[in-house]
Amino acid sequence: MTNKTLKLKYQPRTEKWKLLFPQVNPHCGMLLLWLLIQGSLFLPEQIQAQSLDDYLLEAAENNPGLKASYLRYEAALERSHQPSLPDPELQAGVFLQPMERFMGNQSADFRLMQMFPWFGMISTQKKEANQMAQAQYQLFLEEKNRLFFQIKRTWYEMIRLREEIEISQENLEFLKKYEELALMRFKSGTSGNTISPSSPTPAASSNSSSASSGMSAMGNTSNNSSTSSAEGMGTAAMSSSETTINAVLQIKIEIKELENSIEQLHADEEPLKITFNQLLNRGIDAKINLPSQLVQPQLSLQKQEILDSIWQNNPMLEMYDAEIGAYQQQAKMANLEGKPMLGAGVNYMTFAPRPENGMFMGGENMIMPMVNITLPIYRKKIKSKIKEAELLQESKRLERNKTENLLAMEWAEAFRTWEESERNLSLYEAQIELVNQQIQLLETAYASNATTLENVLQAHQQLLNYQLKRINAINNQYQSLALLEALVSSSLLTF
């Protein structure tokens, strides 16, 4: 890939996307740009605010680590222009006293010599430099993929926290309404009041499990029969009053815990925002526009197809291939160093006429063509260089095999999380539907005084817990998706 194609700072937007997504056909650049503007490359339409791909492009342009890696590539690319002929040698000598020669008195001697390496040496050096530059470019792509992975992971975590905060707020309002109802029943002194709160659509909080455990600890007070009807009525009234006040106190406890949970969620959100902005090399207080929720993602490739794509496109594997090619060229260079170097030049000698027997003799300057050849007779160093290059090739092959194994392990772990989350999502959605039906029955029964407030609250808490687990399962799928996209070096979402 040429230097012009990879320019990042001064090229238009389409050229920048060639840098970020080198697997894409350059002739599809405008179509790709349109897709990016529509926000369809990384995320479905439902979760687009300021789209994630806009933030990724901003990070590619501004992240100092990525820019430093790109400059290292450009520096490596400059090495391909360095192989050339050795500099010509010019020697000059002047006699302090003219040397008497047959041609006259020699006053100076000039020699100009140009050495030529053995055939193919310069082209081999250029190939080796290009292979090293390609390896550095693949390392740059790997750093880009890892940067994008960090950004996506932080992005999805922020959306998850945002959903949990909203859900916790809804849950808080839900508890406050039931607190008001319980207080009304306590003040009225009867459990037969049929007032029922208008409960909002429940959602989960990060500390909602504590509410479930607390509510499950509440016992349902039953009225014992006695032989005296008056005594039984008094016992029932007292039992109802105690149950109502216990429900009020328990709801107050849950409200306090939930308020603390919401504060903690806001506190957890702050370092994620700072991390996200720093990855984009922005101010820590820069505004981040997040979508309202995450929808369940779908992969565009099958499991084995993704692994095959990783082995074909992962930048680390391509980097090792480029380094192996570079060391192959180094072995050729070492072999060519064992060939003689040829030189061609000219020797120019100046003469002054010399008087002899009253007559000036000679005085004509002389030009002598010259050739030169080196004799590489010391072969030990040549063999050592060739052996060094061969050992380095084998070392890189082994490192490539190791990286293949590590990539397969990461792929397997990512898919384990993906498939587990997929199974859990199916379970949670089915459970949510069943619990919703249960809540409808309990609220009807509670309105007719056929069940207790604790049972209604427990059912709502169970629903909230399932909704929270559903959000976490979707987030885990997106985390796995981000890792797989980093390994494949391309988008895997389908719509």
C-alpha positions in Angstrom: 0.0 0.0 0.0 1.5 3.3 -1.0 2.2 6.2 1.3 -0.4 8.3 -0.5 -3.2 5.8 0.3 -2.4 5.8 4.0 -2.2 9.6 4.6 -4.5 10.3 7.5 -4.1 14.0 8.5 -4.5 15.8 5.2 -6.7 13.5 3.1 -10.5 13.7 2.7 -12.9 11.6 4.7 -13.0 8.8 2.1 -9.2 8.4 2.2 -9.3 8.2 6.0 -11.7 5.3 5.9 -9.3 3.5 3.6 -6.9 3.7 6.4 -9.3 2.5 9.1 -10.8 -0.3 6.9 -8.1 -1.5 4.5 -10.0 -4.6 3.6 -12.6 -2.6 1.7 -12.4 -2.2 -2.0 -11.3 1.4 -2.8 -13.9 1.7 -5.5 -16.6 1.3 -2.9 -15.3 4.3 -0.9 -18.2 6.6 -1.5 -20.7 3.8 -0.7 -18.9 3.0 2.5 -18.9 6.7 3.5 -22.7 6.9 2.8 -23.2 3.8 5.0 -21.1 5.4 7.8 -23.1 8.6 7.6 -26.3 6.5 7.9 -24.8 4.9 11.0 -25.1 1.4 9.7 -21.6 0.1 9.9 -21.3 -0.7 13.5 -24.6 -0.3 15.2 -28.3 -0.7 14.3 -30.4 2.3 13.8 -32.1 2.0 17.2 -28.9 2.8 19.1 -27.6 5.7 17.1 -27.3 9.0 18.7 -24.1 10.6 17.7 -23.0 7.4 16.0 -20.3 5.3 17.4 -18.5 5.3 14.0 -18.1 9.1 14.3 -16.4 8.7 17.6 -14.2 6.0 16.1 -13.1 8.3 13.3 -12.4 11.1 15.8 -10.2 8.7 17.8 -8.4 7.6 14.7 -7.6 11.2 13.9 -6.7 12.4 17.4 -5.5 9.5 19.6 -1.8 10.2 20.2 -0.8 6.5 20.5 -2.4 5.7 17.2 -0.8 8.7 15.5 2.6 7.7 16.9 2.1 4.2 15.5 1.3 5.6 12.1 4.4 7.8 12.2 6.5 4.7 12.9 5.0 3.2 9.8 5.8 6.2 7.7 9.4 6.2 9.1 9.7 2.5 8.2 8.4 3.3 4.7 11.2 5.8 4.2 13.7 2.9 4.4 12.5 1.7 1.1 14.0 4.8 -0.5 17.4 4.4 1.1 19.0 1.5 -0.9 21.1 2.9 -3.7 24.6 2.7 -5.2 27.5 3.5 -2.9 28.7 7.1 -3.1 31.5 7.6 -5.7 35.0 8.1 -4.4 37.2 10.9 -5.5 40.9 10.9 -4.6 43.3 13.8 -5.2 47.0 14.0 -4.7 49.4 16.9 -5.2 53.2 16.5 -5.3 55.0 19.0 -3.2 57.9 18.6 -5.6 57.1 17.4 -9.1 57.9 13.8 -9.7 60.1 13.2 -12.7 58.6 10.7 -15.0 59.2 9.8 -18.6 56.1 11.8 -19.6 57.4 14.9 -17.8 57.1 16.2 -14.3 54.0 14.8 -12.6 52.4 17.5 -10.4 49.0 15.9 -9.3 47.0 12.7 -9.5 43.2 12.4 -9.5 41.1 9.3 -9.2 37.3 8.9 -9.5 35.8 5.5 -8.7 32.2 4.1 -8.5 31.5 0.7 -6.9 28.6 -1.4 -8.0 27.1 -4.1 -5.7 26.3 -7.5 -7.2 23.3 -7.8 -9.4 20.0 -7.8 -7.5 21.4 -6.4 -4.2 19.6 -3.0 -4.4 16.3 -4.5 -5.4 16.6 -7.1 -2.6 17.3 -4.3 0.0 14.2 -2.4 -1.2 12.0 -5.5 -0.9 13.3 -6.1 2.6 12.5 -2.5 3.6 9.1 -2.8 2.1 8.4 -6.0 4.0 9.4 -4.3 7.3 7.2 -1.3 6.5 4.3 -3.7 5.8 4.9 -5.4 9.2 4.9 -2.0 10.9 1.6 -1.1 9.0 0.0 -4.3 10.2 1.1 -3.4 13.8 -0.5 0.0 13.3 -3.8 -1.7 12.2 -3.6 -4.0 15.3 -3.2 -1.0 17.6 -6.2 0.6 15.8 -8.3 -2.5 16.4 -7.4 -2.5 20.0 -8.1 1.2 20.4 -11.5 0.7 18.7 -12.2 -2.3 21.0 -11.5 -0.2 24.1 -13.8 2.6 22.8 -16.6 0.2 21.9 -16.3 -1.6 25.3 -16.5 1.7 27.2 -19.4 2.9 24.9 -21.5 -0.2 25.7 -20.7 0.0 29.4 -21.9 3.6 29.5 -25.1 2.7 27.7 -25.7 -0.1 30.2 -25.2 2.2 33.1 -27.5 4.7 31.6 -30.2 2.1 31.2 -29.7 1.0 34.8 -30.0 4.5 36.1 -33.3 5.0 34.2 -34.6 1.7 35.4 -33.6 2.5 39.0 -35.4 5.8 38.8 -38.5 4.1 37.6 -38.2 1.5 40.3 -37.8 4.3 42.9 -41.0 6.0 41.7 -42.8 2.6 41.8 -41.7 2.1 45.4 -42.8 5.6 46.5 -46.3 5.0 45.0 -46.6 1.8 47.0 -45.3 3.5 50.1 -48.1 6.1 49.7 -50.6 3.3 49.3 -49.4 1.4 52.4 -49.5 4.6 54.4 -53.0 5.3 53.3 -54.1 1.8 54.4 -52.3 2.1 57.6 -54.0 5.4 58.4 -57.3 4.1 57.4 -56.8 1.2 59.8 -58.1 -1.4 57.4 -56.6 -3.7 54.9 -59.7 -3.9 52.8 -59.1 -0.6 51.0 -59.2 -1.4 47.3 -57.0 1.5 46.2 -54.3 0.2 43.8 -51.3 2.3 42.5 -50.8 2.8 38.8 -47.5 1.1 38.6 -45.1 2.1 35.8 -43.4 -0.3 33.5 -40.9 -1.9 35.9 -37.2 -1.8 35.3 -34.2 -3.1 37.1 -31.6 -1.6 39.4 -28.2 -2.8 40.2 -29.1 -3.3 43.9 -32.6 -4.7 43.2 -31.6 -8.1 44.6 -31.5 -6.6 48.0 -35.1 -5.7 47.7 -36.0 -9.2 46.7 -34.2 -10.7 49.7 -35.7 -8.2 52.0 -39.2 -8.7 50.8 -38.9 -12.4 50.9 -38.1 -12.1 54.6 -41.5 -10.6 55.3 -43.9 -13.2 56.4 -47.5 -13.2 55.6 -49.4 -12.8 58.8 -52.3 -15.2 59.1 -55.2 -14.8 61.5 -55.8 -17.5 64.0 -59.4 -18.6 64.7 -60.6 -18.5 68.2 -63.8 -19.5 69.9 -64.8 -15.9 70.5 -65.8 -13.9 67.3 -65.0 -10.6 69.0 -61.5 -11.7 69.9 -60.9 -13.0 66.4 -61.9 -9.7 64.9 -59.5 -7.9 67.2 -56.7 -10.2 66.4 -57.3 -9.8 62.7 -57.3 -6.0 63.0 -54.0 -6.0 64.9 -52.4 -8.5 62.5 -53.5 -6.4 59.5 -52.1 -3.2 61.2 -48.8 -4.9 62.0 -48.5 -6.2 58.4 -49.1 -2.8 56.9 -46.6 -1.0 59.1 -44.0 -3.7 58.4 -44.6 -3.2 54.7 -44.2 0.6 55.1 -40.9 0.2 56.9 -39.6 -2.3 54.4 -40.5 0.0 51.5 -38.6 2.8 53.2 -35.6 0.6 53.6 -35.7 -0.3 49.9 -36.1 3.3 48.9 -33.0 4.3 50.9 -31.0 1.5 49.3 -32.2 2.3 45.9 -31.3 6.0 46.3 -27.8 5.0 47.3 -27.6 2.6 44.4 -28.5 5.4 41.9 -25.8 7.6 43.4 -23.3 4.8 43.0 -24.4 4.3 39.4 -23.7 7.9 38.6 -20.3 7.6 40.3 -19.5 4.5 38.2 -20.5 6.4 35.1 -18.0 9.2 35.6 -14.7 7.2 35.2 -16.2 5.6 32.1 -16.8 9.1 30.6 -13.3 10.2 31.4 -11.9 7.0 29.9 -13.9 7.4 26.7 -12.9 11.1 26.3 -9.2 10.3 26.9 -9.3 7.5 24.3 -10.5 10.2 21.8 -7.9 12.7 23.2 -10.6 15.1 24.3 -11.2 17.0 27.5 -12.4 14.9 30.3 -15.6 16.9 30.6 -16.5 16.7 26.9 -20.1 15.8 26.2 -20.9 12.3 25.1 -24.2 11.6 23.2 -25.4 8.2 24.1 -28.4 6.3 22.6 -31.2 5.3 24.9 -30.8 1.6 24.8 -29.1 -1.4 23.2 -30.9 -3.9 21.1 -29.9 -7.5 20.7 -27.2 -7.8 18.0 -27.0 -10.3 15.2 -23.8 -11.7 13.6 -23.3 -11.6 9.9 -21.1 -14.7 9.8 -21.4 -18.2 11.3 -19.1 -19.3 14.1 -16.5 -21.2 12.0 -16.6 -18.5 9.3 -15.6 -15.9 11.8 -12.6 -18.1 12.9 -11.6 -18.5 9.3 -11.9 -14.8 8.8 -9.7 -14.2 11.8 -6.9 -16.4 10.4 -7.1 -14.6 7.1 -7.4 -11.0 8.1 -6.0 -10.6 11.6 -3.2 -7.9 11.4 -0.9 -9.7 13.8 -0.8 -12.8 11.6 -0.2 -10.6 8.5 2.6 -8.8 10.5 4.4 -12.1 11.1 4.0 -13.0 7.4 5.6 -9.7 6.5 8.4 -10.2 8.9 9.1 -13.7 7.6 9.3 -12.2 4.1 11.7 -9.5 5.3 14.0 -12.1 6.9 13.9 -14.1 3.7 15.1 -11.0 1.9 17.8 -10.6 4.5 19.1 -14.1 3.8 19.3 -13.2 0.1 21.1 -10.0 1.0 23.6 -11.9 3.0 24.2 -14.3 0.1 24.7 -11.4 -2.3 27.2 -9.9 0.1 29.3 -13.0 -0.6 29.5 -11.9 -4.3 32.2 -9.5 -5.5 31.5 -5.8 -5.9 32.6 -4.3 -9.2 34.0 -0.8 -9.6 34.7 1.4 -12.6 36.6 4.7 -12.6 39.2 6.9 -14.2 42.6 8.1 -13.2 43.7 11.5 -14.3 47.4 12.6 -14.0 48.8 16.0 -14.8 52.3 16.4 -16.2 54.5 19.5 -16.8 57.1 19.6 -19.6 60.6 18.8 -18.4 63.6 20.5 -20.0 66.2 18.1 -21.3 69.2 19.0 -23.4 67.8 22.4 -23.9 64.5 21.0 -25.1 61.1 20.6 -23.3 60.1 17.0 -23.3 56.6 15.5 -22.6 54.1 17.5 -20.7 50.9 15.8 -21.9 48.3 14.8 -19.2 47.3 11.2 -19.0 43.8 9.7 -18.6 43.7 6.0 -17.5 40.4 4.0 -17.2 40.2 1.7 -14.2 38.2 -1.2 -12.9 38.0 -2.5 -9.4 36.7 -5.8 -7.9 36.4 -6.9 -4.3 37.3 -10.4 -3.2 34.9 -11.7 -0.6 37.2 -14.6 0.6 36.2 -14.5 4.2 33.1 -16.6 4.1 32.4 -17.2 7.8 30.6 -13.9 8.4 28.5 -14.5 5.3 27.4 -17.9 6.4 26.7 -16.5 9.9 24.4 -13.8 8.5 22.5 -16.3 6.4 22.1 -18.6 9.4 20.9 -15.7 11.5 18.2 -14.8 9.0 17.0 -18.4 8.8 16.8 -18.7 12.5 14.8 -15.5 12.7 12.4 -16.8 10.0 11.8 -19.9 12.1 11.3 -17.8 15.2 8.6 -15.7 13.5 6.9 -18.8 12.2 6.6 -20.2 15.7 5.4 -16.9 17.0 2.8 -16.9 14.3 1.6 -20.3 15.4 1.4 -19.1 19.0 -0.6 -16.1 18.0 -3.0 -18.3 16.0 -3.6 -20.4 19.1 -4.2 -17.3 21.2 -6.6 -15.9 18.7 -8.5 -19.2 18.6 -8.7 -19.0 22.4 -10.0 -15.5 22.4 -12.5 -16.4 19.6 -13.7 -19.4 21.7 -14.1 -17.3 24.9 -15.9 -14.6 23.0 -18.3 -17.1 21.5 -18.8 -18.8 24.9 -20.0 -15.5 26.3 -22.1 -14.7 23.2 -23.9 -18.1 23.2 -24.4 -18.0 27.0 -25.9 -14.6 26.7 -28.1 -15.7 23.8 -29.5 -18.6 25.9 -30.0 -16.3 28.9 -31.8 -13.8 26.8 -34.3 -16.4 25.6 -34.8 -17.4 29.2 -35.2 -13.9 30.6 -37.7 -12.9 27.9 -39.8 -15.9 28.6 -39.6 -15.3 32.3 -40.5 -11.7 32.0 -43.6 -12.6 30.1 -44.7 -15.1 32.8 -43.9 -12.7 35.6 -46.0 -10.0 33.9 -48.9 -12.3 33.8 -48.4 -13.1 37.5 -48.3 -9.4 38.4 -51.6 -8.8 36.7 -53.2 -11.6 38.7 -51.6 -10.4 42.0 -52.6 -6.8 41.5 -56.2 -7.9 40.8 -56.1 -10.0 43.9 -54.6 -7.2 46.0 -57.3 -4.8 44.9 -59.9 -7.2 46.3 -57.8 -7.8 49.4 -57.1 -11.4 48.4 -53.3 -11.1 48.8 -50.8 -9.0 50.6 -48.7 -6.0 49.5 -45.6 -8.0 50.1 -46.5 -10.6 47.5 -47.1 -7.8 44.9 -43.8 -6.2 45.7 -42.0 -9.5 45.5 -43.4 -10.2 42.0 -42.4 -6.7 40.8 -38.9 -7.2 42.2 -38.6 -10.5 40.4 -39.6 -8.8 37.2 -37.1 -6.0 37.8 -34.3 -8.6 38.4 -35.1 -10.4 35.1 -35.1 -7.1 33.2 -31.7 -6.2 34.8 -30.3 -9.6 33.8 -31.6 -9.1 30.3 -29.8 -5.7 30.0 -26.5 -7.3 31.2 -26.9 -10.2 28.8 -27.3 -7.8 25.9 -24.3 -5.8 27.1 -22.2 -9.1 27.3 -23.2 -9.8 23.7 -22.0 -6.4 22.6 -18.7 -6.9 24.5 -18.2 -10.2 22.7 -19.1 -8.6 19.4 -16.5 -5.8 20.0 -13.8 -8.4 20.7 -14.7 -10.5 17.6 -14.6 -7.4 15.4 -11.2 -6.5 16.8 -9.9 -10.0 16.0 -11.5 -10.0 12.5 -10.6 -6.4 11.8 -14.0 -5.7 10.3 -17.7 -5.2 11.2 -19.7 -8.3 12.0 -23.2 -6.8 12.6 -26.1 -7.7 10.4 -29.5 -5.9 10.3 
